[in-house]
């Protein structure tokens, strides 16, 4: 019982130290935005990449015959 408690108590400082490693959302991030904004931009870019249309949809259509006035 005492050994388990000792192990648990020795893990508390390690958990606290690792918890302090991540930057808060308001910390400056890349490109002059905060870390929270950078994370939101990355998630938005991933969503747009998932919804990318097929290559055939991006091909220009054939020009329609235009009648001269």
CHARMM-style PDB file with segment names, atoms N, HN, CA, C and O in Angstrom:
ATOM      1  N   UNK     1       0.828  -1.186   0.000  1.00  0.00      PROA
ATOM      2  CA  UNK     1       0.000   0.000   0.000  1.00  0.00      PROA
ATOM      3  C   UNK     1       0.873   1.251   0.000  1.00  0.00      PROA
ATOM      4  O   UNK     1       0.629   2.185  -0.764  1.00  0.00      PROA
ATOM      5  N   UNK     2       1.899   1.264   0.867  1.00  0.00      PROA
ATOM      6  HN  UNK     2       2.097   0.506   1.487  1.00  0.00      PROA
ATOM      7  CA  UNK     2       2.774   2.431   0.946  1.00  0.00      PROA
ATOM      8  C   UNK     2       3.586   2.599  -0.342  1.00  0.00      PROA
ATOM      9  O   UNK     2       3.877   3.720  -0.759  1.00  0.00      PROA
ATOM     10  N   UNK     3       3.949   1.472  -0.967  1.00  0.00      PROA
ATOM     11  HN  UNK     3       3.713   0.561  -0.629  1.00  0.00      PROA
ATOM     12  CA  UNK     3       4.724   1.541  -2.196  1.00  0.00      PROA
ATOM     13  C   UNK     3       3.906   2.162  -3.321  1.00  0.00      PROA
ATOM     14  O   UNK     3       4.419   2.980  -4.085  1.00  0.00      PROA
ATOM     15  N   UNK     4       2.650   1.783  -3.424  1.00  0.00      PROA
ATOM     16  HN  UNK     4       2.233   1.119  -2.804  1.00  0.00      PROA
ATOM     17  CA  UNK     4       1.778   2.342  -4.459  1.00  0.00      PROA
ATOM     18  C   UNK     4       1.564   3.840  -4.244  1.00  0.00      PROA
ATOM     19  O   UNK     4       1.522   4.622  -5.193  1.00  0.00      PROA
ATOM     20  N   UNK     5       1.430   4.216  -2.972  1.00  0.00      PROA
ATOM     21  HN  UNK     5       1.464   3.580  -2.201  1.00  0.00      PROA
ATOM     22  CA  UNK     5       1.239   5.638  -2.667  1.00  0.00      PROA
ATOM     23  C   UNK     5       2.503   6.420  -3.002  1.00  0.00      PROA
ATOM     24  O   UNK     5       2.419   7.537  -3.514  1.00  0.00      PROA
ATOM     25  N   UNK     6       3.673   5.849  -2.722  1.00  0.00      PROA
ATOM     26  HN  UNK     6       3.742   4.942  -2.306  1.00  0.00      PROA
ATOM     27  CA  UNK     6       4.942   6.501  -3.022  1.00  0.00      PROA
ATOM     28  C   UNK     6       5.105   6.682  -4.533  1.00  0.00      PROA
ATOM     29  O   UNK     6       5.557   7.731  -4.992  1.00  0.00      PROA
ATOM     30  N   UNK     7       4.739   5.667  -5.292  1.00  0.00      PROA
ATOM     31  HN  UNK     7       4.372   4.815  -4.919  1.00  0.00      PROA
ATOM     32  CA  UNK     7       4.824   5.768  -6.746  1.00  0.00      PROA
ATOM     33  C   UNK     7       3.869   6.843  -7.253  1.00  0.00      PROA
ATOM     34  O   UNK     7       4.233   7.645  -8.113  1.00  0.00      PROA
ATOM     35  N   UNK     8       2.670   6.860  -6.731  1.00  0.00      PROA
ATOM     36  HN  UNK     8       2.375   6.208  -6.033  1.00  0.00      PROA
ATOM     37  CA  UNK     8       1.692   7.866  -7.155  1.00  0.00      PROA
ATOM     38  C   UNK     8       2.181   9.273  -6.837  1.00  0.00      PROA
ATOM     39  O   UNK     8       2.079  10.174  -7.670  1.00  0.00      PROA
ATOM     40  N   UNK     9       2.709   9.460  -5.638  1.00  0.00      PROA
ATOM     41  HN  UNK     9       2.792   8.728  -4.961  1.00  0.00      PROA
ATOM     42  CA  UNK     9       3.179  10.785  -5.236  1.00  0.00      PROA
ATOM     43  C   UNK     9       4.405  11.217  -6.033  1.00  0.00      PROA
ATOM     44  O   UNK     9       4.613  12.411  -6.248  1.00  0.00      PROA
ATOM     45  N   UNK    10       5.214  10.265  -6.471  1.00  0.00      PROA
ATOM     46  HN  UNK    10       5.045   9.295  -6.297  1.00  0.00      PROA
ATOM     47  CA  UNK    10       6.383  10.623  -7.263  1.00  0.00      PROA
ATOM     48  C   UNK    10       5.999  10.992  -8.698  1.00  0.00      PROA
ATOM     49  O   UNK    10       6.762  11.673  -9.383  1.00  0.00      PROA
ATOM     50  N   UNK    11       4.831  10.554  -9.156  1.00  0.00      PROA
ATOM     51  HN  UNK    11       4.211  10.002  -8.599  1.00  0.00      PROA
ATOM     52  CA  UNK    11       4.386  10.887 -10.513  1.00  0.00      PROA
ATOM     53  C   UNK    11       3.751  12.270 -10.603  1.00  0.00      PROA
ATOM     54  O   UNK    11       3.684  12.848 -11.687  1.00  0.00      PROA
ATOM     55  N   UNK    12       3.289  12.802  -9.487  1.00  0.00      PROA
ATOM     56  HN  UNK    12       3.344  12.332  -8.606  1.00  0.00      PROA
ATOM     57  CA  UNK    12       2.622  14.107  -9.504  1.00  0.00      PROA
ATOM     58  C   UNK    12       3.543  15.212 -10.032  1.00  0.00      PROA
ATOM     59  O   UNK    12       3.116  15.970 -10.903  1.00  0.00      PROA
ATOM     60  N   UNK    13       4.783  15.341  -9.549  1.00  0.00      PROA
ATOM     61  HN  UNK    13       5.130  14.725  -8.842  1.00  0.00      PROA
ATOM     62  CA  UNK    13       5.642  16.398 -10.111  1.00  0.00      PROA
ATOM     63  C   UNK    13       5.914  16.200 -11.602  1.00  0.00      PROA
ATOM     64  O   UNK    13       6.006  17.175 -12.347  1.00  0.00      PROA
ATOM     65  N   UNK    14       6.042  14.958 -12.039  1.00  0.00      PROA
ATOM     66  HN  UNK    14       5.968  14.166 -11.433  1.00  0.00      PROA
ATOM     67  CA  UNK    14       6.276  14.701 -13.462  1.00  0.00      PROA
ATOM     68  C   UNK    14       5.073  15.133 -14.293  1.00  0.00      PROA
ATOM     69  O   UNK    14       5.240  15.721 -15.362  1.00  0.00      PROA
ATOM     70  N   UNK    15       3.873  14.852 -13.819  1.00  0.00      PROA
ATOM     71  HN  UNK    15       3.737  14.375 -12.950  1.00  0.00      PROA
ATOM     72  CA  UNK    15       2.666  15.256 -14.556  1.00  0.00      PROA
ATOM     73  C   UNK    15       2.551  16.771 -14.613  1.00  0.00      PROA
ATOM     74  O   UNK    15       2.175  17.329 -15.644  1.00  0.00      PROA
ATOM     75  N   UNK    16       2.870  17.435 -13.520  1.00  0.00      PROA
ATOM     76  HN  UNK    16       3.176  16.982 -12.682  1.00  0.00      PROA
ATOM     77  CA  UNK    16       2.803  18.895 -13.500  1.00  0.00      PROA
ATOM     78  C   UNK    16       3.847  19.505 -14.432  1.00  0.00      PROA
ATOM     79  O   UNK    16       3.576  20.502 -15.101  1.00  0.00      PROA
ATOM     80  N   UNK    17       5.022  18.918 -14.476  1.00  0.00      PROA
ATOM     81  HN  UNK    17       5.242  18.108 -13.932  1.00  0.00      PROA
ATOM     82  CA  UNK    17       6.075  19.437 -15.353  1.00  0.00      PROA
ATOM     83  C   UNK    17       5.690  19.255 -16.816  1.00  0.00      PROA
ATOM     84  O   UNK    17       5.901  20.158 -17.625  1.00  0.00      PROA
ATOM     85  N   UNK    18       5.138  18.117 -17.160  1.00  0.00      PROA
ATOM     86  HN  UNK    18       4.966  17.384 -16.503  1.00  0.00      PROA
ATOM     87  CA  UNK    18       4.734  17.888 -18.547  1.00  0.00      PROA
ATOM     88  C   UNK    18       3.532  18.727 -18.928  1.00  0.00      PROA
ATOM     89  O   UNK    18       3.400  19.130 -20.084  1.00  0.00      PROA
ATOM     90  N   UNK    19       2.669  18.991 -17.993  1.00  0.00      PROA
ATOM     91  HN  UNK    19       2.776  18.664 -17.054  1.00  0.00      PROA
ATOM     92  CA  UNK    19       1.501  19.826 -18.269  1.00  0.00      PROA
ATOM     93  C   UNK    19       1.880  21.254 -18.581  1.00  0.00      PROA
ATOM     94  O   UNK    19       1.140  21.942 -19.284  1.00  0.00      PROA
ATOM     95  N   UNK    20       2.996  21.717 -18.086  1.00  0.00      PROA
ATOM     96  HN  UNK    20       3.597  21.158 -17.515  1.00  0.00      PROA
ATOM     97  CA  UNK    20       3.452  23.073 -18.338  1.00  0.00      PROA
ATOM     98  C   UNK    20       4.205  23.215 -19.643  1.00  0.00      PROA
ATOM     99  O   UNK    20       4.606  24.325 -19.994  1.00  0.00      PROA
ATOM    100  N   UNK    21       4.413  22.129 -20.375  1.00  0.00      PROA
ATOM    101  HN  UNK    21       4.087  21.228 -20.089  1.00  0.00      PROA
ATOM    102  CA  UNK    21       5.180  22.183 -21.620  1.00  0.00      PROA
ATOM    103  C   UNK    21       4.394  22.775 -22.785  1.00  0.00      PROA
ATOM    104  O   UNK    21       4.980  23.426 -23.651  1.00  0.00      PROA
ATOM    105  N   UNK    22       3.117  22.570 -22.823  1.00  0.00      PROA
ATOM    106  HN  UNK    22       2.641  22.041 -22.120  1.00  0.00      PROA
ATOM    107  CA  UNK    22       2.344  23.076 -23.956  1.00  0.00      PROA
ATOM    108  C   UNK    22       2.115  24.569 -23.806  1.00  0.00      PROA
ATOM    109  O   UNK    22       1.982  25.081 -22.695  1.00  0.00      PROA
ATOM    110  N   UNK    23       2.070  25.266 -24.947  1.00  0.00      PROA
ATOM    111  HN  UNK    23       2.178  24.849 -25.850  1.00  0.00      PROA
ATOM    112  CA  UNK    23       1.861  26.709 -24.919  1.00  0.00      PROA
ATOM    113  C   UNK    23       0.378  27.001 -24.776  1.00  0.00      PROA
ATOM    114  O   UNK    23      -0.450  26.284 -25.337  1.00  0.00      PROA
ATOM    115  N   UNK    24       0.032  28.040 -24.035  1.00  0.00      PROA
ATOM    116  HN  UNK    24       0.705  28.623 -23.579  1.00  0.00      PROA
ATOM    117  CA  UNK    24      -1.385  28.417 -23.937  1.00  0.00      PROA
ATOM    118  C   UNK    24      -1.881  28.997 -25.255  1.00  0.00      PROA
ATOM    119  O   UNK    24      -1.082  29.402 -26.099  1.00  0.00      PROA
ATOM    120  N   UNK    25      -3.185  29.036 -25.428  1.00  0.00      PROA
ATOM    121  HN  UNK    25      -3.834  28.707 -24.742  1.00  0.00      PROA
ATOM    122  CA  UNK    25      -3.773  29.533 -26.672  1.00  0.00      PROA
ATOM    123  C   UNK    25      -3.423  30.987 -26.948  1.00  0.00      PROA
ATOM    124  O   UNK    25      -3.440  31.414 -28.103  1.00  0.00      PROA
ATOM    125  N   UNK    26      -3.106  31.751 -25.919  1.00  0.00      PROA
ATOM    126  HN  UNK    26      -3.092  31.405 -24.981  1.00  0.00      PROA
ATOM    127  CA  UNK    26      -2.809  33.165 -26.114  1.00  0.00      PROA
ATOM    128  C   UNK    26      -1.329  33.432 -26.343  1.00  0.00      PROA
ATOM    129  O   UNK    26      -0.938  34.581 -26.549  1.00  0.00      PROA
ATOM    130  N   UNK    27      -0.497  32.392 -26.313  1.00  0.00      PROA
ATOM    131  HN  UNK    27      -0.814  31.459 -26.147  1.00  0.00      PROA
ATOM    132  CA  UNK    27       0.938  32.569 -26.545  1.00  0.00      PROA
ATOM    133  C   UNK    27       1.183  32.905 -28.007  1.00  0.00      PROA
ATOM    134  O   UNK    27       0.459  32.425 -28.880  1.00  0.00      PROA
ATOM    135  N   UNK    28       2.202  33.729 -28.291  1.00  0.00      PROA
ATOM    136  HN  UNK    28       2.790  34.118 -27.582  1.00  0.00      PROA
ATOM    137  CA  UNK    28       2.496  34.050 -29.686  1.00  0.00      PROA
ATOM    138  C   UNK    28       2.873  32.805 -30.458  1.00  0.00      PROA
ATOM    139  O   UNK    28       3.592  31.941 -29.956  1.00  0.00      PROA
ATOM    140  N   UNK    29       2.391  32.720 -31.655  1.00  0.00      PROA
ATOM    141  HN  UNK    29       1.806  33.421 -32.063  1.00  0.00      PROA
ATOM    142  CA  UNK    29       2.666  31.565 -32.495  1.00  0.00      PROA
ATOM    143  C   UNK    29       3.295  31.990 -33.800  1.00  0.00      PROA
ATOM    144  O   UNK    29       3.776  33.117 -33.915  1.00  0.00      PROA
ATOM    145  N   UNK    30       3.301  31.113 -34.787  1.00  0.00      PROA
ATOM    146  HN  UNK    30       2.910  30.198 -34.694  1.00  0.00      PROA
ATOM    147  CA  UNK    30       3.924  31.418 -36.070  1.00  0.00      PROA
ATOM    148  C   UNK    30       3.119  32.442 -36.858  1.00  0.00      PROA
ATOM    149  O   UNK    30       1.888  32.436 -36.820  1.00  0.00      PROA
ATOM    150  N   UNK    31       3.812  33.314 -37.568  1.00  0.00      PROA
ATOM    151  HN  UNK    31       4.811  33.319 -37.599  1.00  0.00      PROA
ATOM    152  CA  UNK    31       3.137  34.257 -38.454  1.00  0.00      PROA
ATOM    153  C   UNK    31       2.407  35.379 -37.742  1.00  0.00      PROA
ATOM    154  O   UNK    31       1.547  36.016 -38.350  1.00  0.00      PROA
ATOM    155  N   UNK    32       2.706  35.645 -36.499  1.00  0.00      PROA
ATOM    156  HN  UNK    32       3.404  35.127 -36.005  1.00  0.00      PROA
ATOM    157  CA  UNK    32       2.079  36.747 -35.790  1.00  0.00      PROA
ATOM    158  C   UNK    32       0.688  36.466 -35.272  1.00  0.00      PROA
ATOM    159  O   UNK    32      -0.025  37.398 -34.899  1.00  0.00      PROA
ATOM    160  N   UNK    33       0.280  35.215 -35.236  1.00  0.00      PROA
ATOM    161  HN  UNK    33       0.859  34.458 -35.539  1.00  0.00      PROA
ATOM    162  CA  UNK    33      -1.020  34.847 -34.667  1.00  0.00      PROA
ATOM    163  C   UNK    33      -0.780  34.085 -33.372  1.00  0.00      PROA
ATOM    164  O   UNK    33       0.336  33.635 -33.114  1.00  0.00      PROA
ATOM    165  N   UNK    34      -1.810  33.940 -32.564  1.00  0.00      PROA
ATOM    166  HN  UNK    34      -2.717  34.305 -32.774  1.00  0.00      PROA
ATOM    167  CA  UNK    34      -1.663  33.183 -31.326  1.00  0.00      PROA
ATOM    168  C   UNK    34      -1.685  31.691 -31.629  1.00  0.00      PROA
ATOM    169  O   UNK    34      -2.055  31.274 -32.726  1.00  0.00      PROA
ATOM    170  N   UNK    35      -1.291  30.907 -30.658  1.00  0.00      PROA
ATOM    171  HN  UNK    35      -0.991  31.246 -29.766  1.00  0.00      PROA
ATOM    172  CA  UNK    35      -1.285  29.452 -30.847  1.00  0.00      PROA
ATOM    173  C   UNK    35      -2.694  28.935 -31.124  1.00  0.00      PROA
ATOM    174  O   UNK    35      -2.875  28.033 -31.942  1.00  0.00      PROA
ATOM    175  N   UNK    36      -3.689  29.499 -30.447  1.00  0.00      PROA
ATOM    176  HN  UNK    36      -3.542  30.231 -29.782  1.00  0.00      PROA
ATOM    177  CA  UNK    36      -5.077  29.081 -30.683  1.00  0.00      PROA
ATOM    178  C   UNK    36      -5.523  29.410 -32.095  1.00  0.00      PROA
ATOM    179  O   UNK    36      -6.193  28.605 -32.742  1.00  0.00      PROA
ATOM    180  N   UNK    37      -5.155  30.588 -32.576  1.00  0.00      PROA
ATOM    181  HN  UNK    37      -4.611  31.242 -32.051  1.00  0.00      PROA
ATOM    182  CA  UNK    37      -5.516  30.971 -33.949  1.00  0.00      PROA
ATOM    183  C   UNK    37      -4.798  30.091 -34.959  1.00  0.00      PROA
ATOM    184  O   UNK    37      -5.392  29.692 -35.961  1.00  0.00      PROA
ATOM    185  N   UNK    38      -3.522  29.780 -34.711  1.00  0.00      PROA
ATOM    186  HN  UNK    38      -3.039  30.104 -33.897  1.00  0.00      PROA
ATOM    187  CA  UNK    38      -2.767  28.905 -35.619  1.00  0.00      PROA
ATOM    188  C   UNK    38      -3.393  27.519 -35.674  1.00  0.00      PROA
ATOM    189  O   UNK    38      -3.488  26.918 -36.745  1.00  0.00      PROA
ATOM    190  N   UNK    39      -3.822  27.011 -34.519  1.00  0.00      PROA
ATOM    191  HN  UNK    39      -3.746  27.499 -33.650  1.00  0.00      PROA
ATOM    192  CA  UNK    39      -4.465  25.694 -34.481  1.00  0.00      PROA
ATOM    193  C   UNK    39      -5.784  25.721 -35.260  1.00  0.00      PROA
ATOM    194  O   UNK    39      -6.090  24.783 -35.996  1.00  0.00      PROA
ATOM    195  N   UNK    40      -6.564  26.798 -35.097  1.00  0.00      PROA
ATOM    196  HN  UNK    40      -6.315  27.560 -34.499  1.00  0.00      PROA
ATOM    197  CA  UNK    40      -7.834  26.918 -35.807  1.00  0.00      PROA
ATOM    198  C   UNK    40      -7.613  27.027 -37.323  1.00  0.00      PROA
ATOM    199  O   UNK    40      -8.377  26.461 -38.105  1.00  0.00      PROA
ATOM    200  N   UNK    41      -6.573  27.750 -37.732  1.00  0.00      PROA
ATOM    201  HN  UNK    41      -5.953  28.209 -37.097  1.00  0.00      PROA
ATOM    202  CA  UNK    41      -6.267  27.853 -39.162  1.00  0.00      PROA
ATOM    203  C   UNK    41      -5.839  26.507 -39.734  1.00  0.00      PROA
ATOM    204  O   UNK    41      -6.213  26.165 -40.856  1.00  0.00      PROA
ATOM    205  N   UNK    42      -5.056  25.738 -38.973  1.00  0.00      PROA
ATOM    206  HN  UNK    42      -4.752  26.016 -38.062  1.00  0.00      PROA
ATOM    207  CA  UNK    42      -4.650  24.407 -39.426  1.00  0.00      PROA
ATOM    208  C   UNK    42      -5.855  23.487 -39.579  1.00  0.00      PROA
ATOM    209  O   UNK    42      -5.941  22.729 -40.545  1.00  0.00      PROA
ATOM    210  N   UNK    43      -6.781  23.552 -38.632  1.00  0.00      PROA
ATOM    211  HN  UNK    43      -6.711  24.168 -37.847  1.00  0.00      PROA
ATOM    212  CA  UNK    43      -7.988  22.718 -38.713  1.00  0.00      PROA
ATOM    213  C   UNK    43      -8.851  23.132 -39.905  1.00  0.00      PROA
ATOM    214  O   UNK    43      -9.416  22.277 -40.586  1.00  0.00      PROA
ATOM    215  N   UNK    44      -8.954  24.431 -40.161  1.00  0.00      PROA
ATOM    216  HN  UNK    44      -8.495  25.126 -39.608  1.00  0.00      PROA
ATOM    217  CA  UNK    44      -9.748  24.909 -41.296  1.00  0.00      PROA
ATOM    218  C   UNK    44      -9.107  24.474 -42.612  1.00  0.00      PROA
ATOM    219  O   UNK    44      -9.812  24.084 -43.543  1.00  0.00      PROA
ATOM    220  N   UNK    45      -7.783  24.539 -42.698  1.00  0.00      PROA
ATOM    221  HN  UNK    45      -7.211  24.856 -41.942  1.00  0.00      PROA
ATOM    222  CA  UNK    45      -7.100  24.103 -43.916  1.00  0.00      PROA
ATOM    223  C   UNK    45      -7.302  22.611 -44.150  1.00  0.00      PROA
ATOM    224  O   UNK    45      -7.477  22.182 -45.290  1.00  0.00      PROA
ATOM    225  N   UNK    46      -7.278  21.825 -43.094  1.00  0.00      PROA
ATOM    226  HN  UNK    46      -7.136  22.173 -42.167  1.00  0.00      PROA
ATOM    227  CA  UNK    46      -7.503  20.384 -43.226  1.00  0.00      PROA
ATOM    228  C   UNK    46      -8.922  20.105 -43.715  1.00  0.00      PROA
ATOM    229  O   UNK    46      -9.137  19.218 -44.540  1.00  0.00      PROA
ATOM    230  N   UNK    47      -9.896  20.872 -43.199  1.00  0.00      PROA
ATOM    231  HN  UNK    47      -9.721  21.594 -42.529  1.00  0.00      PROA
ATOM    232  CA  UNK    47     -11.279  20.687 -43.650  1.00  0.00      PROA
ATOM    233  C   UNK    47     -11.423  21.039 -45.126  1.00  0.00      PROA
ATOM    234  O   UNK    47     -12.127  20.346 -45.860  1.00  0.00      PROA
ATOM    235  N   UNK    48     -10.765  22.106 -45.567  1.00  0.00      PROA
ATOM    236  HN  UNK    48     -10.193  22.669 -44.971  1.00  0.00      PROA
ATOM    237  CA  UNK    48     -10.841  22.490 -46.974  1.00  0.00      PROA
ATOM    238  C   UNK    48     -10.170  21.452 -47.864  1.00  0.00      PROA
ATOM    239  O   UNK    48     -10.656  21.166 -48.958  1.00  0.00      PROA
ATOM    240  N   UNK    49      -9.059  20.887 -47.405  1.00  0.00      PROA
ATOM    241  HN  UNK    49      -8.664  21.119 -46.517  1.00  0.00      PROA
ATOM    242  CA  UNK    49      -8.390  19.849 -48.178  1.00  0.00      PROA
ATOM    243  C   UNK    49      -9.265  18.614 -48.332  1.00  0.00      PROA
ATOM    244  O   UNK    49      -9.240  17.964 -49.377  1.00  0.00      PROA
ATOM    245  N   UNK    50     -10.039  18.285 -47.303  1.00  0.00      PROA
ATOM    246  HN  UNK    50     -10.060  18.813 -46.454  1.00  0.00      PROA
ATOM    247  CA  UNK    50     -10.930  17.126 -47.368  1.00  0.00      PROA
ATOM    248  C   UNK    50     -12.062  17.355 -48.361  1.00  0.00      PROA
ATOM    249  O   UNK    50     -12.542  16.410 -48.987  1.00  0.00      PROA
ATOM    250  N   UNK    51     -12.491  18.606 -48.510  1.00  0.00      PROA
ATOM    251  HN  UNK    51     -12.101  19.374 -48.002  1.00  0.00      PROA
ATOM    252  CA  UNK    51     -13.634  18.919 -49.379  1.00  0.00      PROA
ATOM    253  C   UNK    51     -13.197  19.340 -50.775  1.00  0.00      PROA
ATOM    254  O   UNK    51     -14.012  19.860 -51.537  1.00  0.00      PROA
ATOM    255  N   UNK    52     -11.939  19.130 -51.129  1.00  0.00      PROA
ATOM    256  HN  UNK    52     -11.277  18.707 -50.510  1.00  0.00      PROA
ATOM    257  CA  UNK    52     -11.415  19.540 -52.426  1.00  0.00      PROA
ATOM    258  C   UNK    52     -12.166  18.804 -53.541  1.00  0.00      PROA
ATOM    259  O   UNK    52     -12.338  17.587 -53.464  1.00  0.00      PROA
ATOM    260  N   UNK    53     -12.618  19.529 -54.582  1.00  0.00      PROA
ATOM    261  HN  UNK    53     -12.478  20.517 -54.644  1.00  0.00      PROA
ATOM    262  CA  UNK    53     -13.357  18.880 -55.671  1.00  0.00      PROA
ATOM    263  C   UNK    53     -12.409  18.019 -56.511  1.00  0.00      PROA
ATOM    264  O   UNK    53     -11.194  18.208 -56.464  1.00  0.00      PROA
ATOM    265  N   UNK    54     -12.958  17.079 -57.276  1.00  0.00      PROA
ATOM    266  HN  UNK    54     -13.946  16.925 -57.315  1.00  0.00      PROA
ATOM    267  CA  UNK    54     -12.117  16.245 -58.140  1.00  0.00      PROA
ATOM    268  C   UNK    54     -11.458  17.092 -59.230  1.00  0.00      PROA
ATOM    269  O   UNK    54     -11.944  18.173 -59.562  1.00  0.00      PROA
ATOM    270  N   UNK    55     -10.349  16.593 -59.784  1.00  0.00      PROA
ATOM    271  HN  UNK    55      -9.954  15.715 -59.514  1.00  0.00      PROA
ATOM    272  CA  UNK    55      -9.591  17.346 -60.789  1.00  0.00      PROA
ATOM    273  C   UNK    55     -10.441  17.658 -62.024  1.00  0.00      PROA
ATOM    274  O   UNK    55     -10.263  18.704 -62.648  1.00  0.00      PROA
ATOM    275  N   UNK    56     -11.356  16.762 -62.377  1.00  0.00      PROA
ATOM    276  HN  UNK    56     -11.501  15.912 -61.871  1.00  0.00      PROA
ATOM    277  CA  UNK    56     -12.203  16.989 -63.558  1.00  0.00      PROA
ATOM    278  C   UNK    56     -13.089  18.224 -63.381  1.00  0.00      PROA
ATOM    279  O   UNK    56     -13.430  18.888 -64.359  1.00  0.00      PROA
ATOM    280  N   UNK    57     -13.451  18.524 -62.165  1.00  0.00      PROA
ATOM    281  HN  UNK    57     -13.174  17.984 -61.371  1.00  0.00      PROA
ATOM    282  CA  UNK    57     -14.305  19.681 -61.901  1.00  0.00      PROA
ATOM    283  C   UNK    57     -13.533  20.985 -62.060  1.00  0.00      PROA
ATOM    284  O   UNK    57     -14.136  22.046 -62.220  1.00  0.00      PROA
ATOM    285  N   UNK    58     -12.217  20.917 -62.017  1.00  0.00      PROA
ATOM    286  HN  UNK    58     -11.726  20.055 -61.887  1.00  0.00      PROA
ATOM    287  CA  UNK    58     -11.402  22.117 -62.122  1.00  0.00      PROA
ATOM    288  C   UNK    58     -10.977  22.432 -63.556  1.00  0.00      PROA
ATOM    289  O   UNK    58     -10.377  23.478 -63.803  1.00  0.00      PROA
ATOM    290  N   UNK    59     -11.280  21.541 -64.501  1.00  0.00      PROA
ATOM    291  HN  UNK    59     -11.768  20.692 -64.300  1.00  0.00      PROA
ATOM    292  CA  UNK    59     -10.936  21.757 -65.904  1.00  0.00      PROA
ATOM    293  C   UNK    59     -11.829  22.843 -66.489  1.00  0.00      PROA
ATOM    294  O   UNK    59     -13.027  22.868 -66.208  1.00  0.00      PROA
ATOM    295  N   UNK    60     -11.263  23.752 -67.308  1.00  0.00      PROA
ATOM    296  HN  UNK    60     -10.289  23.732 -67.536  1.00  0.00      PROA
ATOM    297  CA  UNK    60     -12.103  24.778 -67.929  1.00  0.00      PROA
ATOM    298  C   UNK    60     -13.052  24.141 -68.930  1.00  0.00      PROA
ATOM    299  O   UNK    60     -12.695  23.190 -69.625  1.00  0.00      PROA
ATOM    300  N   UNK    61     -14.226  24.659 -68.992  1.00  0.00      PROA
ATOM    301  HN  UNK    61     -14.516  25.432 -68.428  1.00  0.00      PROA
ATOM    302  CA  UNK    61     -15.208  24.115 -69.927  1.00  0.00      PROA
ATOM    303  C   UNK    61     -14.890  24.636 -71.330  1.00  0.00      PROA
ATOM    304  O   UNK    61     -14.220  25.655 -71.497  1.00  0.00      PROA
ATOM    305  N   UNK    62     -15.382  23.919 -72.318  1.00  0.00      PROA
ATOM    306  HN  UNK    62     -15.926  23.092 -72.183  1.00  0.00      PROA
ATOM    307  CA  UNK    62     -15.171  24.330 -73.713  1.00  0.00      PROA
ATOM    308  C   UNK    62     -15.946  25.622 -73.962  1.00  0.00      PROA
ATOM    309  O   UNK    62     -17.065  25.784 -73.475  1.00  0.00      PROA
ATOM    310  N   UNK    63     -15.339  26.547 -74.729  1.00  0.00      PROA
ATOM    311  HN  UNK    63     -14.430  26.415 -75.124  1.00  0.00      PROA
ATOM    312  CA  UNK    63     -16.059  27.801 -74.983  1.00  0.00      PROA
ATOM    313  C   UNK    63     -17.296  27.558 -75.828  1.00  0.00      PROA
ATOM    314  O   UNK    63     -17.284  26.754 -76.760  1.00  0.00      PROA
ATOM    315  N   UNK    64     -18.344  28.253 -75.493  1.00  0.00      PROA
ATOM    316  HN  UNK    64     -18.354  28.906 -74.735  1.00  0.00      PROA
ATOM    317  CA  UNK    64     -19.585  28.131 -76.242  1.00  0.00      PROA
ATOM    318  C   UNK    64     -19.482  29.001 -77.491  1.00  0.00      PROA
ATOM    319  O   UNK    64     -18.787  30.017 -77.502  1.00  0.00      PROA
ATOM    320  N   UNK    65     -20.172  28.592 -78.520  1.00  0.00      PROA
ATOM    321  HN  UNK    65     -20.737  27.767 -78.511  1.00  0.00      PROA
ATOM    322  CA  UNK    65     -20.162  29.376 -79.757  1.00  0.00      PROA
ATOM    323  C   UNK    65     -20.846  30.704 -79.487  1.00  0.00      PROA
ATOM    324  O   UNK    65     -22.030  30.773 -79.154  1.00  0.00      PROA
ATOM    325  N   UNK    66     -20.059  31.748 -79.642  1.00  0.00      PROA
ATOM    326  HN  UNK    66     -19.097  31.692 -79.912  1.00  0.00      PROA
ATOM    327  CA  UNK    66     -20.617  33.079 -79.422  1.00  0.00      PROA
ATOM    328  C   UNK    66     -21.093  33.649 -80.753  1.00  0.00      PROA
ATOM    329  O   UNK    66     -20.372  33.600 -81.750  1.00  0.00      PROA
ATOM    330  N   UNK    67     -22.261  34.169 -80.764  1.00  0.00      PROA
ATOM    331  HN  UNK    67     -22.846  34.209 -79.954  1.00  0.00      PROA
ATOM    332  CA  UNK    67     -22.812  34.777 -81.998  1.00  0.00      PROA
ATOM    333  C   UNK    67     -22.383  36.228 -82.056  1.00  0.00      PROA
ATOM    334  O   UNK    67     -22.407  36.951 -81.060  1.00  0.00      PROA
ATOM    335  N   UNK    68     -21.985  36.634 -83.263  1.00  0.00      PROA
ATOM    336  HN  UNK    68     -21.964  36.046 -84.072  1.00  0.00      PROA
ATOM    337  CA  UNK    68     -21.573  38.026 -83.451  1.00  0.00      PROA
ATOM    338  C   UNK    68     -22.809  38.902 -83.459  1.00  0.00      PROA
ATOM    339  O   UNK    68     -23.846  38.503 -83.988  1.00  0.00      PROA
ATOM    340  N   UNK    69     -22.716  40.088 -82.883  1.00  0.00      PROA
ATOM    341  HN  UNK    69     -21.873  40.413 -82.453  1.00  0.00      PROA
ATOM    342  CA  UNK    69     -23.905  40.966 -82.858  1.00  0.00      PROA
ATOM    343  C   UNK    69     -24.213  41.590 -84.187  1.00  0.00      PROA
ATOM    344  OT1 UNK    69     -25.178  42.345 -84.306  1.00  0.00      PROA
TER     345      UNK     69
END
